[in-house]
Amino acid sequence: MLNLRFAKEYLLHRFKAKTRHGVHSPFVYRLIDKVIYDFSPKKVYTEVESLRNQLLNDERIITITDLGAGSLVNNNRQKRIADIAKNALKPPKLAQLLYRLAADLQPGSIIELGTCLGTTSLYLQNAAPAAKVLTLEGCPETATIARETFSKAGLGDIELITGNFDNTLPGVINKLEKLDFVFVDGNHQKDATLKYFEWCLPKVHENTLLIFDDIYWSQGMKEAWNEIKAHPQVTVTVDLFWIGLVFFKPGQVKENFLVRV
């Protein structure tokens, strides 16, 4: 039933979504044309994907601590790293889009909720080398593998915080003067997603980008996304189906865009 609902949402999105040629906002047109639709190869893609391939061939088994909504693929507590890499890591196309978004914005700080095995964290750090990258992971054993991934990449300056997001995220937000770039990819439940969004609001500014993953993952996530879009502080959202982009541009007409990728 879930797969049928998801397929229906996808087809509906494809039907309604526009390319850059159907967008009249100069800000969003540039974002689509120069960032979202930039499919040119980049050196970092090869480097990170090489590490992904190592994870895809890693036969070690770890114990998963799942503090969120669980997995749609495999809910066993004992999992091979190769299976986690196959089913839970952001696919290259999406991880590389996140890289381009961060590279375009050049944020001073990046928060990632949901480190997993660390490949997306590497993309984000490479996109904005001067940024302070704080990545949060709920599962201790998954976090250990992510640290190995960072070490192999030679990036020891990513700060990885382990624990329940409810306990770790407030402290991370409090120690930053403002929030520049936040990627929410964990605990895919409506109430949790809205809570994290509300926690971020006091420190957003005109150049903040909040990104929410899996906005059609469940009916609850879809409802959360609709509430986020309707929030009075939010001026522009870009719905790419797999992720949703949230901007806070003062003076900008409130608009919600569905974009085909």
C-alpha positions in Angstrom: 0.0 0.0 0.0 2.8 2.4 0.9 4.6 1.7 -2.4 1.4 2.4 -4.4 0.9 5.7 -2.5 4.5 6.7 -3.1 4.3 5.9 -6.8 1.1 7.9 -7.1 2.8 10.9 -5.4 5.7 10.6 -7.7 3.6 10.5 -10.9 1.5 13.4 -9.7 4.7 15.4 -9.0 6.1 14.6 -12.4 2.8 15.8 -14.0 2.7 19.1 -12.1 6.4 19.9 -11.9 8.1 22.5 -14.1 11.6 22.9 -15.6 13.4 26.2 -15.4 11.5 27.4 -18.5 8.2 27.4 -16.5 9.6 29.5 -13.6 9.2 33.3 -13.6 11.1 34.0 -10.4 14.7 35.2 -11.2 16.0 33.8 -7.9 14.5 30.3 -8.5 15.3 30.3 -12.3 19.0 30.9 -11.5 18.9 28.2 -8.8 17.5 25.7 -11.2 19.7 26.7 -14.2 23.0 27.1 -12.5 22.8 24.7 -9.6 20.0 22.0 -9.8 20.6 21.4 -13.5 24.4 21.6 -13.4 25.2 18.0 -14.5 28.8 18.6 -15.3 31.3 16.1 -13.8 33.4 17.3 -10.8 36.5 15.8 -9.3 35.0 15.4 -5.9 32.3 13.1 -7.3 34.8 10.5 -8.3 36.6 10.8 -4.9 33.5 10.3 -2.8 31.9 7.7 -5.0 35.1 5.6 -4.6 34.5 5.6 -0.9 30.9 4.7 -1.5 32.0 1.7 -3.5 34.2 0.6 -0.6 31.2 0.7 1.7 29.1 -1.2 -0.8 31.6 -4.0 -0.6 32.0 -4.0 3.2 30.8 -7.3 4.6 31.1 -6.3 8.3 27.9 -6.5 10.4 27.0 -3.8 12.8 24.1 -3.3 15.3 21.7 -0.5 14.3 20.1 1.8 16.9 17.1 3.2 15.2 15.7 6.3 17.0 13.4 7.4 14.1 10.7 6.1 11.9 12.7 3.0 10.9 13.6 1.7 7.5 11.3 0.9 4.6 13.8 -1.7 3.4 15.2 -3.7 6.3 14.3 -3.3 10.0 16.7 -5.9 11.3 18.9 -4.7 14.0 21.9 -6.5 12.7 22.9 -5.2 9.3 25.8 -5.5 6.8 27.5 -2.3 6.1 27.1 -3.1 2.4 23.3 -3.3 2.8 23.2 0.0 4.7 25.3 1.6 1.9 22.9 0.2 -0.7 19.7 1.1 1.0 20.3 4.1 3.3 23.0 6.3 1.7 21.8 9.2 -0.4 22.2 8.0 -4.1 24.9 9.8 -6.0 22.5 12.1 -8.0 20.9 13.4 -4.8 24.2 13.7 -2.8 25.8 15.6 -5.6 22.8 18.0 -5.8 23.4 18.7 -2.1 27.0 19.3 -2.9 26.1 21.9 -5.5 23.6 23.6 -3.3 26.2 24.0 -0.5 28.9 25.0 -3.0 26.6 27.7 -4.4 25.6 29.1 -1.0 29.0 28.8 0.6 27.6 28.7 4.1 29.6 29.5 7.2 28.1 26.5 9.0 26.4 23.3 7.9 24.2 21.0 10.1 23.4 17.6 8.9 20.8 15.5 10.8 21.5 11.9 9.8 25.2 11.1 9.1 24.6 7.5 8.1 28.0 6.2 6.8 29.3 9.7 6.1 29.3 10.1 2.3 26.9 13.0 2.2 28.9 14.7 5.0 32.0 14.5 2.7 30.1 16.1 -0.2 29.0 18.9 2.1 32.4 19.5 3.6 34.0 19.5 0.1 31.4 22.0 -1.2 32.2 24.5 1.5 35.7 23.8 2.9 35.6 26.9 5.2 32.3 25.9 6.8 31.9 24.4 10.2 30.3 21.1 9.5 28.3 19.4 12.3 26.7 16.1 11.5 24.4 14.3 13.9 23.9 10.5 14.0 21.7 8.5 16.4 23.4 5.2 16.0 26.8 4.8 17.7 28.0 1.9 15.5 26.9 3.7 12.3 28.8 6.8 13.5 31.9 4.7 14.0 31.9 3.7 10.3 31.2 7.3 9.3 34.4 8.3 11.2 36.3 5.7 9.3 34.9 7.2 6.1 36.0 10.7 7.1 39.5 9.4 8.0 39.9 7.7 4.6 38.9 10.9 2.9 41.4 12.9 5.0 38.7 15.1 6.4 39.1 15.1 10.2 37.5 18.5 10.8 33.9 17.3 10.4 32.4 17.3 13.9 30.2 14.2 14.4 27.8 14.2 17.4 26.2 10.9 18.4 22.9 10.6 20.2 19.1 11.2 20.0 18.5 14.4 17.9 16.1 15.6 20.6 19.1 15.8 22.9 21.9 16.8 20.6 20.3 19.3 18.1 19.3 22.0 20.6 22.9 22.2 21.8 24.3 22.4 18.3 21.8 25.2 17.3 22.6 27.1 20.5 26.3 27.3 19.9 25.9 28.8 16.5 25.2 32.5 16.1 23.0 31.8 13.0 22.0 28.9 10.8 23.2 29.0 7.2 22.6 25.5 5.9 20.6 22.7 7.6 19.9 19.3 6.0 17.3 17.3 7.9 17.6 13.6 7.0 16.6 11.6 10.1 13.6 10.6 12.2 11.2 10.8 9.3 8.1 11.5 11.4 5.8 14.5 11.1 6.0 15.7 14.7 9.8 15.3 14.8 10.3 17.1 11.5 8.1 20.0 12.5 9.9 20.2 15.9 13.3 20.4 14.2 12.0 23.1 11.9 10.6 25.2 14.8 13.9 24.9 16.7 15.8 26.3 13.6 13.5 29.3 13.1 15.0 31.7 15.7 18.4 31.6 13.9 17.4 31.6 10.3 18.3 34.7 8.1 17.9 35.9 4.6 20.5 33.5 3.2 19.5 30.4 5.2 18.7 27.2 3.4 16.8 24.4 5.1 16.6 21.1 3.3 14.1 18.4 4.2 14.7 14.9 3.0 12.0 12.4 2.0 9.1 14.9 2.0 6.8 12.3 0.5 8.1 9.3 2.5 4.8 9.0 4.4 1.5 10.8 4.7 2.9 12.3 7.9 6.0 13.7 6.2 3.8 15.1 3.4 1.7 16.9 6.0 4.8 18.2 7.7 6.1 19.6 4.4 2.8 21.3 3.8 2.9 22.9 7.2 6.5 24.1 6.6 5.5 25.6 3.3 2.6 27.5 4.9 4.7 29.0 7.7 4.7 32.8 7.6 8.5 33.0 7.9 9.0 30.9 4.8 8.9 32.8 1.6 10.1 30.4 -1.1 10.1 26.6 -1.3 11.3 24.3 -4.1 9.8 20.9 -4.1 12.1 18.4 -5.9 10.1 15.4 -4.7 13.0 13.7 -3.0 13.9 16.8 -1.0 12.4 20.2 -0.3 14.3 23.4 -0.2 13.1 26.2 2.2 14.2 29.8 1.9 13.6 32.9 4.0 14.0 35.9 1.6 12.5 39.1 3.0 10.6 41.1 0.4 10.2 38.0 -1.8 6.7 37.1 -2.9 5.6 33.9 -1.2 5.8 31.1 -3.7 6.0 27.3 -3.8 7.7 25.7 -6.8 7.5 22.1 -8.0 10.6 21.4 -10.1 11.3 18.3 -12.1 14.7 16.6 -11.6 
